[in-house]
């Protein structure tokens, strides 16, 4: 994670209004959606349940600095709830579980061995659950993640965590480039509001930033509406 958390800004009324706007955009009438689709290129597979179970769960940077306290992402409670549910189902199915943990630079909120760096969800000891530390957005960059997945015979995975447009997106892109099937539940990742920039834009609500990050992944990723739509199975070599 290379960005410092940006506290949520604006009054509660402004934030609720922004969230409502995001909801209205995603629930536009079918006719309007169809018209818009005629003028856009193909995007991710969205709005359908995952066709097949996945063999691994990647929990991306669910660290205290980003999901607890005043500097947490706006939807931290939701992402943690979905992360816990995904984690329980993955463990029950015998899927491989990987907790990605970012090592921030000195002085940042996720500097190693500081309170903000700690993983917020507990790690279960055992051969099918691991912690992979990283120093770049991409969870594969300079880490044993790829070898860990390949060694277990994993060919499909689900991601959840933070930040949508940074570590989640970067890890998803490399997973796709390595020919993994990638499932991303819409309600299981989050980011911060993008602050207003003079002469560029007003504040962009976090919900819209997350949705844009999904869309930017292209048409190979599978976007499912809910974490509850994701099912798990054990990797081939663990059965």
Order of alpha helices (4+ residues) and beta strands (2+ residues): alpha-alpha-beta-alpha-alpha-beta-beta-alpha-beta-alpha-beta-alpha-beta
